[in-house]
Amino acid sequence: MRLEHDRLVETRPRSGTFVTRPSRQDVHEVCQLRKGLEWLATGVAASNMPLKQIADLREEAVAAIAAAERGDYEPFFASDTRIHGEIIASTGNSRLISARDSVEPFVYWLRVLGATGPHRLAGSTKRHLEILDAMAARDVAAAQEAAAVHLAEVEEWTLADMDSHSIVT
């Protein structure tokens, strides 16, 4: 039932349960929702996240991209999840956190399908560092702009990967 709620499986009467295939519309809707939620959260985080926490996230992002350059992609995925998660958590807004949590299974599913393949890690890391640097400078507008650009690029890249069949759906 949880997988069906997260739209990762679909039950068809008298046919069975099937893994869903993400569509372009699914990607657009999830990215649009994330952009709204994370734009708001990034503004809050830029104002109140402890500088030490921002520095730790930045250090982890730099180490993760170095690991990816050596062929180890898991640190990037962990860093990516942590950056986005801690920015949302820093709001202390339980409804905002819950809304973001509702799309996390889909984001993970896209990762499994290859939407954040090695060719996209450098671009995502660049944006992560821009977001974190703006937050460290307490520049709310710059942090929010970098977050919005990042999520627009994620959507663009994911759809391009779907079109090129890097992601087979």
Disulfide bonds with the S-S distance in Angstrom:
none
